[in-house]
Amino acid sequence: MMKHNMVDLKGQYQEIKQEVDSAIQEVISNTSFVNGPAVKQFQASLEEYLGVKHVIPCANGTDALQVALMALDLKPGDEVITTSFTFIATAEVIALLHLTPVLVDVDPDTFNIDPEAIKKAITPKTKVIIPVHLFGQCADMHTIKQIAKEHDLFVVEDTAQAIGADYTCPKSGKTKKAGSLGHIGCTSFFPSKNLGCYGDGGAIFTNDDDLAAQMRIIVNHGMTVRYYHDLIGVNSRLDSIQAAVLDIKLKRLDDYTKARQAAAEFYNKAFANHPNIQTPKTASFTNHVFHQYTLVLKDVDREGLMKHLADKGIASAVYYPVPLHLQKAYLDPRYKEGDFPITESLSHGVLSLPIHTELTEEIQSEITEAFLEFVNQ
Ligand SMILES: *Cc1c(COP(=O)(O)O)cnc(C)c1O
């Protein structure tokens, strides 16, 4: 048993217990478990928070990405460019739809998809770019959107780790929420995400009326009028109980973000200018909502450090130990070890420390002391 876990969902729940318990009880009492008033209420709250015209709630973040791609009228073999350094879901849905995932390398400072690498990967078959706002900061959306415009491509944002992050366009100076920048934004409400529910959940965002209409049909079995199916769809809905929890937590999301940022600041100070530790760097056009606090270690025995921390009851994690192009399921003759040197070096060097809304300075001191004790030995 760890004393300090990567997240503290129990501690967070204690703070909102009364409100959450009564909202859940209300859903149970009125028995509208699926697509009830709680879902409509949360949908409206999230549309307002993100400043988007349409939020389509769905069952999880992976479905959100799948439904987004299904709405784009693509053919088997069409190419979708995404990052080699992300959670598997991003590439999984591309492959499931018989589209071709085209992977590209990332920026060594932000870990986000490298726009120059996107340019080089474009072919006549390219139809979509999926930037992932990894660990909580936005990818270079201005450049990505320019590339997309030039080549007539769709941009689908994977915002599963960056809900609430602000992106400021370097050209217009306008600030918008992550997920509202491309044609479609996708997110996950998995419990450990920055806005997490008490089970699975997800949502899709867009300002495009036609895409929104299409996606609402797809998540509901391709049904336009009850029992008339115009498209092949899926069954992907957000439960009312989850929506009720999410509506309560959305009101606190900005405070949760501030708590994460304060925790990151504490770590940054403790590790500042250390020759063996690269602290997170945030690009100028975005803020960071720290879904993960991820360091890059230089000349440190990562396994040994993780064991040293674990012995003191402190969790740590590697996101992600294996790049997508080296995953067994995706072994692809187009790719080999060495193709994405930055991703590969990150997969060997990154380490994430506990970051969540309930960290105290006492806990963080304990973590940083244990960490530095090993690194400085
Ligand atoms: C969590 C996550 C997903 C998938 O979300 P689920 O709700 O677990 O399906 C997709 N992409 C990224 C980057 C994620 O972190």
The ligand as a MOL file (V3000), in Angstrom:
LIG
                    3D

  0  0  0     0  0            999 V3000
M  V30 BEGIN CTAB
M  V30 COUNTS 15 15 0 0 0
M  V30 BEGIN ATOM
M  V30 1 C -7.5140 8.8090 -21.0700 0
M  V30 2 C -7.1500 9.1020 -22.4690 0
M  V30 3 C -7.9400 8.6860 -23.5460 0
M  V30 4 C -9.0810 7.7150 -23.4240 0
M  V30 5 O -10.0730 8.0210 -22.5360 0
M  V30 6 P -10.9970 6.8500 -21.9090 0
M  V30 7 O -12.1010 7.6060 -21.2640 0
M  V30 8 O -10.1570 6.0960 -20.9490 0
M  V30 9 O -11.4840 6.0160 -23.0350 0
M  V30 10 C -7.5810 9.0920 -24.8190 0
M  V30 11 N -6.5010 9.8440 -25.0360 0
M  V30 12 C -5.6880 10.2510 -24.0300 0
M  V30 13 C -4.5120 11.0980 -24.3440 0
M  V30 14 C -5.9800 9.8800 -22.7150 0
M  V30 15 O -5.1700 10.2820 -21.7280 0
M  V30 END ATOM
M  V30 BEGIN BOND
M  V30 1 1 1 2
M  V30 2 1 2 3
M  V30 3 2 2 14
M  V30 4 1 3 4
M  V30 5 2 3 10
M  V30 6 1 4 5
M  V30 7 1 5 6
M  V30 8 2 6 7
M  V30 9 1 6 8
M  V30 10 1 6 9
M  V30 11 1 10 11
M  V30 12 2 11 12
M  V30 13 1 12 13
M  V30 14 1 12 14
M  V30 15 1 14 15
M  V30 END BOND
M  V30 END CTAB
M  END
